[in-house]
Amino acid sequence: CIDSPLSSMKKFGLPSLDKDTKFLNYTPRSTTLLLNDTDIATAADVGVTTIKELASADLYRILKLRGFDYPGIIAREIRNVCYLRAISLAFVKKCSIKELQDSFFHQFFFREAGHSANDETSAISCGRGGNSNPCDAGDWDGCTPIPGLAEVDVHGLGNVAVPQIKHNVSSVVEELFCRQIPRSRCY
C-alpha cells in the first residue's frame, strides 16, 4: 500500500543454495530494514512518514533528509535517501490505482520502471552559477544527477552536493507486489 509507513520498507534475502541448488544448511530467510529507528525519526521530523510522502517530498525536504539545512547548520542525514526515494517513486507509480484504457499496462511497465522516457537532467538549468538563478522547489528534486556539476546553488541553502548516481530500481520494482484493498460495494 502506498500509504504504508516507512518502517515497512524491508529487504528480504532468500536462503543460500549450494551447487546442487539445495538449501545450504537450512538457513532461514533474512529480513533487513532499509531504515533504522533513527532514520524513521529523522524523516518524521520533516513530515515524511509514509512511502507516498517520501515519493512526493519537495526539494527542501529531500535536501534536509540528505543532511543539508540552513547554511552552517548540519541536519541528521539518511544516507540512502535518494535510493529510498527512487524505490518510493517507482512503488507509487506501480501501485497507484488508475483507470487505464488499455489492458497491456503491466506488459510494458517493467521495462520502463526506474527509467524516464526523456532525459530530465539536461533540462535543469538552475544553480549553475553565472547568470543562472539558484534552484528552487520546482526546479530540481534533490536526488537527480546533473551532468557536469558536482554542486548546485539552492535558494536559501547555498551550494549543495549533487548526487552522481541515478539509482536504477527496476529489479526491485519487479519483485514488489501491490496490496490493494477494494472499498465496500454500494447497493
N, C-alpha and C positions, 0 to 999 in steps of 0.2 A: 504494500500500500504506500503511495507516495506521501501520505501524511504520517508515516511511521517515524518514531523518534530516532535521532542519530545513533543512539545506543544499539539499535537493531542492525547497524551496518557491521557485518561479520564476514570473515573469510573462512570457508570450510576446507579442510585438507583431507583427502581420502587416504586410507591406509596404503602403505607401500607394497609393491608387488616384487616378487623375486623373478628369476629368469624364466620360470615355468608359468608365469602370470598367476601365481597363487599368492594369497596374502602373506606377507612376511611377519612371522611370529604373532599373528593375530593382533596386530597393532590397531588400536581404535582410531576413529577419525578424529581430527583435531579441529578446534574452533579458535580462531584468533579475532579479537576485537580490532576493528580498524581505528577506533577512537577509544582512548582510555578515559577515566573519570575526569581528569584534569582538562583534557581536550573538550569533553562534553560541557563542562562548566564554563570554559572559555567561550565556546560557541553560544551558550545560553546567555552569557554576559552581553553579547552584541545582538541578541534577539533571534538566534538561529537554533531551533530545537528539533526541526523535522527535516527529512530529506528534501521535501518540496521547498522549504525555506532556504536551504543551502543552495539549491539549484537556482532560485530566484534572487539570491543575495546581490546587492548592488556593489559597485566598485569599492566604496569605503568600508563596507562590512568585510569583504574579501581581504582587503589590504590589512585591516585590523586583525583578522584571523591569521594573516601571514606575518604579523608582528610589527606592522607599521601603524603608528598612531600619530598624534600631533608631533610636529618637529621637536626633536630632542627627547621624546618620550617613547620608550620601547614597550610594546604590548606583549602579552603572552602569545606565543606562536603555536599554531597547529602545523607541524612540519609537512604533512601530506595533504594540506587543504586543497590544493589545485587538483590532485588526483581524486580526492573525495568529491570535489565539485564536478569533475568530469563524469564520474560514476553517477552522481545525483542527476545531472542534466540528461544523461542517456537513459536513466531509470525513469525519470518523469516523462521523457519523450516516448518511451516504450509502453509505460503503464497508464498513461492518461487515457481516460475514456473519451473517445471522439466518435462522432458519427462519420463513418467512412463510406464513400460512394462505391469503391471497388473492393472486392474480396481478396485481392492479391497483396494487401498491405504487408503481411508478415513475410511473404515470399521475398520481398526486396529489402526489408528493414535491416537485416543483419549485415548486409553489405555496406550500408551507409552509416551504421551506428558508430558514433565516435568520430566520424569524419564529416566535414562540411562540404557541400557541393561547390561552393565558391570560397575563395581564399579571403577570410575576414581580416587577416593580419595586414595585407597590403593596403587596406582602406584606412588603417589607423594613422592619422596624420598629426595627432596632438602630442604635446610633450617632447618634441624633437629638438627643442632649442631654436635659436634664431627668431624668425617671425611667427613660429607656431605657438598656439595657445597651450597652456597646461591642460592635461587631461581632466575631464570632469566625469560625473557619474554615468553618462550615456556613451562616452567615447570608447572606453576600454573596460574589460571585465576583471582585470587584475590577475588573470592567470594565463591568458593567451600570449604566446611569444610574439615579439615584434621584431622582424628580421632587421639586423644591423644595429640594434640598440641593446645595451646592457642595462641602462637606466632610463626612466621616463619621468618627466616632471608632472606631478599630480597636484592639481589645485588644492591648496591648503595643507599639503603634506611635504612638498618638495620632491627631491629625487627619490625614486623607488626602484629597486631592482626588478628587472623584467625576467620572468621565468624563461629559460631557454629550451624547455622541453614541452611539447604538446602531447599530453597523455592519450594514448590510443586505448580505449576501454572496450573495444568491440568484443574481445574474447570474454570479458567479464559480463557484458550485457547479454551475450548469447546464453549464459548459464543462469540468468535471472528469470524467475517466474513471477508473474504479476498475480497478486491476490486481489480479486475484485469481488466485493460483496454487493450483490444487487439489492436495490431498495425493495420494499414490500410492494406488492401489486395493488393497484386501485380498482375497485369494482363499483 
